[in-house]
């Protein structure tokens, strides 16, 4: 595993460079190509910087060193949150990310920094998924993480959150890419999840500490999610959604694109269904993803724990056994037969479907099935059958 090889003063110069107002990653990258280091860039005169292609105002701003004071404050905030900087010159900087058109000048990272060198797969999708979409994202992410892939996503509500949780549930690795500073958790309800990822996975952002979650940051963030990854798996999303944008970025970055097909009557299926129509890998099981990876990545996964070669995957939502014994077993089977996996059903409607049994029997069985991990209760007394083995 590579380690950082730069001093605190060098870190300060990297921070000062990425804090320069109006200096985007593309322009910063071109400057680094010519001057080789941030220190050399700040030693250059305005005329030398202009000769390198910068506008006069930007050249003078850099030469003035006006961002060093804020860079010191950034170092203090990083120390307080155990955040480290991984600049472009750092050997830990993801190799795939170096190859995109506009790689970040540096990454702020908190957690297992070594995961930047791991083989990542992006899992993305809508912020308003169906119960089935959540199940699919969790299940696929769990098994792909168990197979040795690091699951990368954007920490957003919905499919992103399900992907991170799925990877963690199987003891696997996950990387969350923020559209804000790492000390500004967004959305707020994911604070606990962010802390868990910081402990077991990795939080990443190109945005300085304390940067708010501005809407324009998220499309910018998406190029990192796809850029670090060998491929992008889309689970639900509208035709012009953020996940569709990430898939387009993946194609531009020469990454593999995978998609889970969905109900043709649902707008949330338009995105992945269109991607499949245009040539994306259709995913019905984790093995479809493994088989669609580039040959060198499949070789890299060899020798790691791979559940796909050891088990036959059951039909979605069709438990092999009914995890309830005794007199309630028949009630449990009737309830499982009545519960859908692709949508939730209200308790009143469920009681109508299993009218041969009393409401008290059904409610008791639902509680047992929920404890067994076969059924999940959603807000409003709605229930859905989980995709289980």
C-alpha positions as CSV (number, residue, x, y, z in Angstrom):
1,X,0.0,0.0,0.0
2,X,1.3,3.4,-1.0
3,X,1.8,6.1,1.7
4,X,1.9,9.9,1.7
5,X,5.3,11.5,1.1
6,X,4.8,15.2,1.7
7,X,5.3,17.6,4.6
8,X,2.8,19.8,6.4
9,X,4.2,22.8,4.4
10,X,3.7,21.0,1.1
11,X,0.1,20.2,2.2
12,X,-0.4,23.9,2.9
13,X,0.6,24.8,-0.6
14,X,-1.8,22.2,-2.1
15,X,-4.6,23.6,0.0
16,X,-3.8,27.2,-1.0
17,X,-3.8,26.1,-4.7
18,X,-7.2,24.4,-4.6
19,X,-8.6,27.4,-2.7
20,X,-7.7,29.9,-5.4
21,X,-11.0,31.5,-6.5
22,X,-11.8,30.9,-10.2
23,X,-9.1,28.2,-10.6
24,X,-10.8,25.0,-11.8
25,X,-9.3,21.5,-11.7
26,X,-8.5,21.6,-15.4
27,X,-6.5,24.9,-15.2
28,X,-4.9,23.8,-12.0
29,X,-3.8,20.5,-13.7
30,X,-2.3,22.4,-16.6
31,X,-0.3,24.6,-14.2
32,X,0.9,21.5,-12.4
33,X,2.1,20.0,-15.7
34,X,4.2,23.1,-16.4
35,X,5.4,24.1,-12.9
36,X,5.5,20.5,-11.4
37,X,4.5,21.5,-7.9
38,X,2.2,24.0,-6.0
39,X,5.3,25.6,-4.5
40,X,6.7,26.4,-7.9
41,X,3.3,27.8,-9.0
42,X,3.3,30.2,-6.0
43,X,6.9,31.2,-6.6
44,X,6.1,32.2,-10.2
45,X,5.5,35.9,-11.2
46,X,2.2,37.1,-12.6
47,X,3.8,37.4,-16.0
48,X,5.0,33.8,-15.9
49,X,1.6,32.6,-14.9
50,X,0.0,34.6,-17.7
51,X,2.5,33.0,-20.1
52,X,1.2,29.7,-18.8
53,X,-2.3,30.6,-20.1
54,X,-4.0,32.2,-17.1
55,X,-6.0,35.5,-17.2
56,X,-4.2,38.4,-15.7
57,X,-6.5,38.7,-12.7
58,X,-6.2,35.1,-11.8
59,X,-2.4,35.2,-12.2
60,X,-2.2,38.1,-9.8
61,X,-4.5,36.4,-7.3
62,X,-2.2,33.3,-7.2
63,X,1.0,35.4,-7.0
64,X,-0.5,37.4,-4.1
65,X,-0.7,34.3,-1.9
66,X,-4.1,35.4,-0.7
67,X,-5.4,31.9,0.0
68,X,-2.7,30.8,2.5
69,X,-4.6,32.2,5.5
70,X,-7.7,30.1,4.7
71,X,-5.4,27.1,3.9
72,X,-4.1,27.3,7.6
73,X,-7.7,27.3,8.8
74,X,-8.4,24.3,6.6
75,X,-5.6,22.4,8.1
76,X,-7.0,23.1,11.6
77,X,-10.5,21.8,10.6
78,X,-8.9,18.7,9.0
79,X,-7.0,17.9,12.2
80,X,-10.1,18.3,14.3
81,X,-12.0,15.7,12.1
82,X,-9.1,13.4,11.4
83,X,-9.3,14.3,7.7
84,X,-6.3,14.0,5.5
85,X,-5.5,15.5,2.1
86,X,-4.6,13.3,-0.8
87,X,-3.2,15.6,-3.5
88,X,-2.8,14.6,-7.2
89,X,0.9,13.8,-6.6
90,X,0.1,11.4,-3.7
91,X,0.7,7.7,-4.7
92,X,-2.6,6.9,-2.9
93,X,-4.6,9.1,-5.4
94,X,-6.9,6.8,-7.4
95,X,-5.2,5.9,-10.7
96,X,-8.4,5.7,-12.6
97,X,-9.4,9.2,-11.4
98,X,-6.1,10.6,-12.7
99,X,-7.1,9.6,-16.2
100,X,-10.4,11.6,-16.5
101,X,-10.5,15.0,-18.3
102,X,-10.7,17.1,-15.2
103,X,-9.4,15.2,-12.1
104,X,-9.6,17.1,-8.8
105,X,-6.5,18.8,-7.6
106,X,-6.7,16.9,-4.3
107,X,-9.2,14.8,-2.3
108,X,-10.1,15.3,1.3
109,X,-10.4,11.8,2.9
110,X,-11.6,10.5,6.2
111,X,-11.4,6.8,7.2
112,X,-9.6,4.0,5.4
113,X,-7.6,6.0,2.9
114,X,-6.1,2.7,1.5
115,X,-9.5,2.1,-0.1
116,X,-8.6,4.8,-2.7
117,X,-6.4,2.1,-4.2
118,X,-9.1,-0.6,-4.2
119,X,-11.2,-1.8,-7.1
120,X,-14.4,0.2,-6.9
121,X,-17.8,-0.1,-8.5
122,X,-20.2,2.8,-8.4
123,X,-23.9,2.1,-7.4
124,X,-26.2,5.0,-8.1
125,X,-29.9,5.7,-8.5
126,X,-32.9,7.8,-7.7
127,X,-33.4,9.7,-4.4
128,X,-37.0,8.4,-4.4
129,X,-36.7,4.7,-5.0
130,X,-39.4,2.0,-4.8
131,X,-39.1,-0.6,-2.0
132,X,-37.9,-3.0,-4.6
133,X,-35.2,-0.6,-5.8
134,X,-33.9,-0.3,-2.2
135,X,-33.9,-4.0,-1.8
136,X,-32.0,-4.5,-5.1
137,X,-29.4,-1.9,-4.3
138,X,-28.8,-3.3,-0.8
139,X,-28.6,-6.9,-2.0
140,X,-26.4,-6.3,-5.0
141,X,-24.1,-4.0,-3.1
142,X,-23.8,-6.5,-0.2
143,X,-22.9,-9.4,-2.5
144,X,-20.6,-7.4,-4.8
145,X,-18.8,-6.1,-1.7
146,X,-18.4,-9.6,-0.4
147,X,-16.9,-10.5,-3.7
148,X,-14.1,-8.0,-3.2
149,X,-15.4,-4.8,-4.9
150,X,-15.5,-1.5,-3.0
151,X,-18.9,0.1,-3.4
152,X,-18.7,3.8,-4.3
153,X,-21.7,6.1,-4.2
154,X,-22.7,9.7,-3.4
155,X,-24.3,9.5,0.1
156,X,-27.6,10.9,-1.2
157,X,-31.0,9.7,0.0
158,X,-32.5,6.6,-1.7
159,X,-30.4,4.3,-3.7
160,X,-27.0,5.8,-2.7
161,X,-27.8,5.2,1.0
162,X,-29.1,1.7,0.3
163,X,-25.8,0.9,-1.6
164,X,-23.6,2.1,1.3
165,X,-25.7,0.2,3.9
166,X,-25.7,-3.0,1.8
167,X,-21.9,-3.0,1.5
168,X,-21.5,-2.4,5.2
169,X,-24.1,-5.1,6.1
170,X,-21.9,-7.8,4.5
171,X,-18.7,-6.5,6.1
172,X,-17.6,-5.1,2.8
173,X,-16.0,-1.7,2.0
174,X,-17.7,1.4,0.7
175,X,-16.6,4.9,-0.3
176,X,-19.0,7.9,0.0
177,X,-18.2,10.9,-2.2
178,X,-19.6,14.1,-0.8
179,X,-21.0,17.2,-2.6
180,X,-20.0,19.3,0.4
181,X,-17.1,19.5,2.9
182,X,-16.5,16.4,4.9
183,X,-17.5,18.2,8.1
184,X,-20.9,19.1,6.6
185,X,-22.9,15.9,6.4
186,X,-25.7,16.0,3.8
187,X,-28.4,14.9,4.1
188,X,-28.5,15.4,7.9
189,X,-30.3,12.1,8.5
190,X,-27.2,10.3,7.2
191,X,-25.0,11.5,10.1
192,X,-25.0,8.1,11.7
193,X,-24.3,6.4,8.4
194,X,-21.4,8.8,7.7
195,X,-19.8,8.0,11.0
196,X,-20.1,4.3,10.3
197,X,-18.5,4.7,6.9
198,X,-15.7,6.8,8.4
199,X,-15.0,3.9,10.8
200,X,-15.3,1.0,8.3
201,X,-15.0,2.6,4.9
202,X,-14.0,6.0,3.5
203,X,-15.5,9.5,3.2
204,X,-14.2,11.6,0.2
205,X,-14.7,15.1,-1.1
206,X,-12.9,17.5,-3.4
207,X,-14.6,20.4,-1.7
208,X,-12.8,22.2,1.2
209,X,-13.9,21.7,4.7
210,X,-17.2,23.5,5.7
211,X,-18.3,23.8,2.1
212,X,-22.2,23.8,2.1
213,X,-24.1,21.3,0.0
214,X,-24.9,23.6,-2.9
215,X,-27.0,22.0,-5.6
216,X,-24.4,22.7,-8.3
217,X,-21.9,20.6,-6.4
218,X,-23.6,17.3,-7.0
219,X,-23.1,17.0,-10.7
220,X,-19.5,17.9,-10.1
221,X,-19.3,15.2,-7.5
222,X,-20.7,12.6,-9.9
223,X,-17.6,12.6,-12.1
224,X,-15.5,11.5,-9.1
225,X,-18.0,8.6,-8.3
226,X,-17.7,7.3,-11.8
227,X,-14.1,8.4,-12.3
228,X,-12.8,6.3,-9.4
229,X,-14.7,3.2,-10.5
230,X,-14.3,0.4,-13.0
231,X,-18.0,0.7,-13.8
232,X,-21.3,2.2,-12.8
233,X,-24.4,0.3,-11.8
234,X,-27.7,2.2,-12.1
235,X,-30.7,1.0,-10.0
236,X,-33.8,3.1,-10.8
237,X,-33.7,6.7,-12.0
238,X,-35.6,9.0,-14.3
239,X,-34.4,9.6,-17.9
240,X,-32.6,12.8,-17.1
241,X,-31.8,12.1,-13.4
242,X,-28.5,12.5,-11.6
243,X,-27.8,8.8,-12.0
244,X,-28.3,9.1,-15.8
245,X,-25.8,11.9,-15.7
246,X,-23.3,9.7,-13.8
247,X,-23.8,6.9,-16.4
248,X,-23.1,9.4,-19.2
249,X,-20.0,10.5,-17.5
250,X,-19.0,6.8,-17.1
251,X,-19.3,6.3,-20.8
252,X,-17.2,9.4,-21.5
253,X,-14.6,8.1,-19.1
254,X,-14.6,4.7,-20.9
255,X,-16.1,2.9,-17.9
256,X,-18.5,-0.1,-18.0
257,X,-22.2,0.7,-17.5
258,X,-24.6,-1.7,-15.8
259,X,-28.3,-1.3,-15.2
260,X,-31.1,-3.1,-13.4
261,X,-34.2,-3.3,-15.6
262,X,-37.4,-2.0,-14.1
263,X,-41.2,-1.9,-14.6
264,X,-41.8,-0.2,-18.0
265,X,-44.8,1.7,-16.5
266,X,-42.6,3.4,-13.8
267,X,-40.8,6.7,-14.5
268,X,-38.1,5.5,-12.2
269,X,-37.3,2.7,-14.7
270,X,-36.8,5.0,-17.7
271,X,-33.2,5.7,-16.9
272,X,-31.9,2.1,-16.5
273,X,-34.2,0.7,-19.2
274,X,-32.9,3.3,-21.7
275,X,-29.3,2.6,-20.8
276,X,-29.9,-1.1,-21.4
277,X,-31.5,-0.3,-24.8
278,X,-28.4,1.7,-25.6
279,X,-26.0,-1.2,-24.8
280,X,-25.5,-1.2,-21.0
281,X,-25.0,-4.6,-19.3
282,X,-28.4,-5.9,-18.1
283,X,-28.1,-6.9,-14.4
284,X,-30.3,-9.6,-12.9
285,X,-27.7,-10.9,-10.4
286,X,-24.3,-9.9,-9.0
287,X,-22.6,-12.4,-11.3
288,X,-23.8,-10.3,-14.3
289,X,-21.7,-7.4,-13.0
290,X,-18.6,-9.6,-12.3
291,X,-18.8,-11.1,-15.9
292,X,-19.1,-7.6,-17.4
293,X,-16.0,-6.2,-15.7
294,X,-12.8,-5.7,-17.9
295,X,-10.6,-8.8,-17.9
296,X,-7.9,-7.3,-15.8
297,X,-10.4,-6.4,-13.1
298,X,-11.8,-9.9,-13.1
299,X,-8.3,-11.3,-12.7
300,X,-7.8,-8.9,-9.8
301,X,-10.8,-10.3,-8.0
302,X,-9.6,-13.9,-8.3
303,X,-8.6,-15.4,-5.0
304,X,-11.0,-13.1,-3.1
305,X,-14.1,-14.5,-1.5
306,X,-16.6,-14.9,-4.3
307,X,-20.0,-16.1,-3.3
308,X,-21.2,-16.4,-6.8
309,X,-19.3,-19.5,-7.6
310,X,-20.5,-21.2,-4.4
311,X,-24.2,-20.8,-4.5
312,X,-27.2,-20.7,-6.8
313,X,-29.2,-17.5,-6.6
314,X,-32.9,-18.0,-5.8
315,X,-35.7,-16.3,-7.6
316,X,-36.2,-12.8,-6.3
317,X,-38.5,-12.6,-3.3
318,X,-39.0,-16.3,-3.1
319,X,-37.7,-17.5,0.3
320,X,-36.4,-21.1,0.2
321,X,-38.1,-21.8,3.5
322,X,-40.8,-20.1,5.6
323,X,-38.9,-19.0,8.8
324,X,-41.9,-19.6,11.1
325,X,-42.7,-22.9,12.8
326,X,-45.7,-24.3,14.6
327,X,-49.3,-23.4,14.0
328,X,-48.4,-20.1,12.5
329,X,-46.5,-21.6,9.6
330,X,-49.5,-21.8,7.3
331,X,-50.4,-18.2,8.1
332,X,-46.8,-17.1,7.4
333,X,-46.9,-18.9,4.0
334,X,-50.1,-17.1,3.1
335,X,-48.7,-13.8,4.1
336,X,-45.5,-14.3,2.1
337,X,-47.5,-15.3,-1.0
338,X,-49.6,-12.2,-0.7
339,X,-46.7,-9.8,-0.1
340,X,-45.1,-8.2,-3.3
341,X,-41.4,-7.4,-3.5
342,X,-41.6,-4.6,-6.1
343,X,-44.0,-2.4,-4.1
344,X,-45.4,-2.0,-0.6
345,X,-48.8,-3.1,0.5
346,X,-50.9,-1.5,3.3
347,X,-51.9,-3.7,6.2
348,X,-55.6,-3.3,5.5
349,X,-55.1,-4.5,1.9
350,X,-53.0,-7.4,3.1
351,X,-55.6,-8.5,5.6
352,X,-58.1,-8.5,2.7
353,X,-55.8,-10.8,0.7
354,X,-55.4,-13.3,3.5
355,X,-59.0,-13.2,4.6
356,X,-58.9,-16.9,5.8
357,X,-56.9,-15.7,8.9
358,X,-57.7,-13.3,11.6
359,X,-56.1,-9.9,11.8
360,X,-54.4,-10.8,15.1
361,X,-52.9,-13.9,13.5
362,X,-51.6,-11.9,10.5
363,X,-50.1,-9.1,12.7
364,X,-48.4,-11.7,14.9
365,X,-46.9,-13.4,11.9
366,X,-45.8,-10.1,10.3
367,X,-43.9,-9.4,13.5
368,X,-42.1,-12.8,13.4
369,X,-41.3,-12.4,9.7
370,X,-39.9,-9.0,10.4
371,X,-37.6,-10.4,13.1
372,X,-36.5,-13.1,10.7
373,X,-35.5,-10.5,8.1
374,X,-38.0,-11.6,5.5
375,X,-40.4,-8.7,5.7
376,X,-39.8,-5.0,6.3
377,X,-42.4,-2.5,7.7
378,X,-42.5,0.9,6.0
379,X,-44.1,4.1,7.3
380,X,-47.9,4.1,7.3
381,X,-48.4,0.4,8.2
382,X,-47.1,-0.7,4.8
383,X,-45.2,-3.9,4.3
384,X,-42.9,-5.4,1.7
385,X,-41.3,-8.8,1.2
386,X,-37.5,-8.6,1.1
387,X,-35.4,-10.2,-1.6
388,X,-33.8,-13.0,0.5
389,X,-32.2,-16.3,0.0
